[in-house]
Amino acid sequence: MYEIKSSGKFDAFNADELQGGTAVPFDLVNFKVAAGTEIKRGMLLASSAASEEFTPAEAGDENKMLVIARENFKATATSNITTGYTSGIFNREKIIAGEGVLEAVENGLRRQDIRLTSLKGAE
């Protein structure tokens, strides 16, 4: 899957295989992270409320709001809002999450219309 990225003068395509299909629309949301937090594209994050800071998702976060980071981002005291996906189809191998976390929150992801597929084909 390709994502259009702006380079300032023209748009370029980046094929990093995070996105796994287009059958479910990709919705985006701006979200807040703590100053000093470094986010990587594809990182799974969670928060109890959209207005609170998001942190890396943990196994018990199934009922929290979940997002997948759209881009690499380093939060500062004056810049701590970035963008993440709240729906779409993603390749599970490209999601950045702790061991067992993705499996533990998969039902929560489905409720938000975040679907997981695999680079390996049918599982």
C-alpha positions as CSV (number, residue, x, y, z in Angstrom):
1,M,0.0,0.0,0.0
2,Y,1.3,3.5,-0.8
3,E,0.9,6.6,1.2
4,I,1.4,10.1,-0.3
5,K,3.9,12.1,1.6
6,S,4.7,15.7,1.0
7,S,8.3,16.6,0.5
8,G,7.6,20.3,0.2
9,K,7.9,20.7,-3.6
10,F,6.1,17.6,-4.8
11,D,4.5,14.4,-3.5
12,A,6.3,11.1,-3.3
13,F,5.1,7.6,-2.6
14,N,6.4,5.6,0.3
15,A,5.8,1.8,0.2
16,D,6.4,0.6,3.8
17,E,3.6,-2.0,3.8
18,L,1.9,-0.6,6.9
19,Q,-1.4,-0.3,5.1
20,G,-2.8,-3.6,4.0
21,G,-5.7,-2.7,1.8
22,T,-8.4,-0.1,0.9
23,A,-11.7,-2.0,1.6
24,V,-12.0,0.0,4.9
25,P,-11.5,3.8,4.6
26,F,-8.5,5.2,6.4
27,D,-9.7,7.8,9.0
28,L,-7.3,10.1,10.8
29,V,-7.3,11.8,14.2
30,N,-5.0,14.3,15.8
31,F,-3.8,13.0,19.2
32,K,-1.6,14.3,22.1
33,V,1.5,12.6,23.5
34,A,3.7,13.6,26.4
35,A,6.7,15.9,25.7
36,G,9.8,13.9,25.0
37,T,7.9,10.9,23.6
38,E,9.2,9.4,20.4
39,I,6.6,7.8,18.1
40,K,7.4,5.6,15.2
41,R,5.1,5.2,12.2
42,G,3.0,2.1,12.8
43,M,3.2,2.3,16.6
44,L,0.0,1.2,18.4
45,L,-1.1,3.7,21.1
46,A,-4.0,3.9,23.5
47,S,-5.8,6.5,25.7
48,S,-8.8,6.5,28.0
49,A,-10.2,9.6,26.3
50,A,-9.4,11.4,23.0
51,S,-8.5,14.5,25.0
52,E,-5.9,12.7,27.1
53,E,-2.3,11.8,26.2
54,F,-1.7,8.6,24.3
55,T,0.9,6.1,25.4
56,P,2.1,2.8,23.8
57,A,-0.7,0.3,24.0
58,E,-0.6,-2.5,26.6
59,A,-2.4,-5.8,26.8
60,G,-5.2,-4.4,29.0
61,D,-6.1,-1.5,26.6
62,E,-8.8,-3.3,24.6
63,N,-11.5,-0.9,25.8
64,K,-9.5,2.3,25.3
65,M,-9.3,4.5,22.2
66,L,-6.6,3.0,20.0
67,V,-4.7,4.7,17.2
68,I,-1.9,3.6,14.8
69,A,0.7,6.4,14.4
70,R,0.7,7.8,10.8
71,E,4.3,9.2,11.0
72,N,7.5,9.3,13.0
73,F,7.2,12.1,15.6
74,K,9.2,13.4,18.5
75,A,7.1,15.4,20.9
76,T,8.4,18.6,22.6
77,A,6.9,20.9,25.2
78,T,5.5,23.1,22.4
79,S,4.7,20.4,19.8
80,N,3.0,17.4,21.2
81,I,0.2,16.7,18.8
82,T,0.5,14.2,15.9
83,T,-1.7,12.2,13.6
84,G,-2.9,8.6,13.8
85,Y,-5.2,6.2,12.0
86,T,-8.5,5.2,13.7
87,S,-9.7,2.9,11.0
88,G,-8.4,1.1,8.0
89,I,-6.7,-2.2,7.1
90,F,-3.1,-2.8,8.3
91,N,-0.5,-5.5,8.0
92,R,0.0,-7.0,11.5
93,E,3.7,-7.5,10.9
94,K,4.2,-3.7,10.5
95,I,2.4,-2.7,13.7
96,I,4.8,-1.7,16.5
97,A,3.5,-3.1,19.8
98,G,4.8,-5.0,22.8
99,E,4.8,-8.8,22.7
100,G,1.2,-10.2,22.9
101,V,-0.3,-6.7,22.9
102,L,-1.7,-6.8,19.3
103,E,-3.5,-10.1,20.0
104,A,-4.8,-8.9,23.3
105,V,-6.4,-5.7,21.9
106,E,-7.5,-7.1,18.5
107,N,-11.2,-7.1,19.4
108,G,-10.9,-3.4,20.5
109,L,-9.3,-2.6,17.1
110,R,-12.2,-4.3,15.3
111,R,-14.7,-2.3,17.2
112,Q,-13.0,0.9,15.9
113,D,-12.9,-0.5,12.4
114,I,-9.2,-1.2,12.4
115,R,-8.7,-4.4,10.6
116,L,-5.6,-6.5,10.5
117,T,-4.3,-8.6,7.6
118,S,-1.0,-10.3,7.0
119,L,1.9,-9.9,4.5
120,K,2.0,-13.7,4.6
121,G,-1.5,-14.1,3.2
122,A,-4.3,-16.0,4.9
123,E,-3.5,-17.0,8.4
